[in-house]
Amino acid sequence: MARDLAIDLGTANTLVYARGRGIVLNEPSVIALNSRTGDVLAMGHEAWQMIGRTPGYIVAVRPLRQGAITDFDVTQRMIRLLLQRAGVSRLNRPRVVICVPSAITEVERRAVTEAARRAGAADAQLLEQPMAAAIGAGLPIHEPLGNMVVDIGGGTTETAVISLGGVVALQAIRVGSFDIDAAIQTYVRREYGIAVGERTAEEIKVAIGSAWDVGDEVKAEVRGRDLMTGLPKTVILSPSEVRHAIEEQVSAICDSVIACLGDAPPELAQDLIVQGIHLVGGGGMLRGLDVRLANETNIPVHLVDAPLECVVLGAGRVIESYDSLKVMFMGARR
């Protein structure tokens, strides 16, 4: 018997949940290709290690940018590799549920389902990430009660108010963790004249990045290439500098949450004062972001227990009770 699979196809990380087994795969959404032959050399962690460190003919690419498929062929190959690693063969073709951003277009939607079917899935259904996140966070989504989820991924931030098993208000912007990393790269280049790679920028964000002054002001040493001399150079960065560098992106995220609150019906808005806002996704783990959002909205903000796994766990719950929850799929409610 083929095991049904749930895939959280993220811009930054891809997670796979197998029915009855839980999460079986958690890898960065990166694939390394030989541009001369078109062969896939590595995927996931191995390919991520290669970013910025490969000879010219080897390219480490992310097939998804800002939650959208930028390269259909590479995405299809990545999904095929994911299914192979999860134990799918020609003999057992599973049903697959794929989590996608709710802002996805009709063309992108078809591209994802087509890629999954060509890669060996018997059937492919799509589930909106905010809905999957709400299920994964254990929120009472089937009750006439306002539940608000803010899912900050690598390429998109989605804010949704969910009630009675459907999305009542939604705001999706193409700003996420990668934009925060890029802002740090730009700041270091502009202020200190040194170039750092995207992996270094991410390490800076994790080490000293914050959206609000959280008190533990530890500085970080940053090593990069001096743009003038071309030689390696080290500078010291403070958390307040990083906060200043990423202010535009953090403000955009806060504004989208406020806009979504403005779209919510008044009856549900008052539920949120009690229920609070639930932060999901890797970007939600940015220090002080919960405090900043709580200050700007006057609503309590909670970071869920497993922010990175929350979406795939929600999709996993859907495949565990496939028939009773299949009304959740995109297209099923329209």
Secondary structure, 3 states (H helix, E strand, C coil): CCCCEEEEECCCEEEEEECCCEEEEEEECCEEEECCCCCEEEECHHHHHHCCCCCCCEEEECCEECCEECCHHHHHHHHHHHHHHCCCCCCCCCEEEEEECCCCCHHHHHHHHHHHHHCCCCEEEEEEHHHHHHHHCCCCCCCCCCEEEEEECCCCEEEEEEECCEEEEEEEECCCHHHHHHHHHHHHHHHHCEECCHHHHHHHHHHHCECCCCCCCCCEEEEEEECCCCCEEEEEECHHHHHHHCHHHHHHHHHHHHHHHHHCCHHHHHHHHHHCEEEECHHHHCECHHHHHHHHHCCCEEECCCCCCHHHHHHHHHHHCHHHHHHHCCCCCC
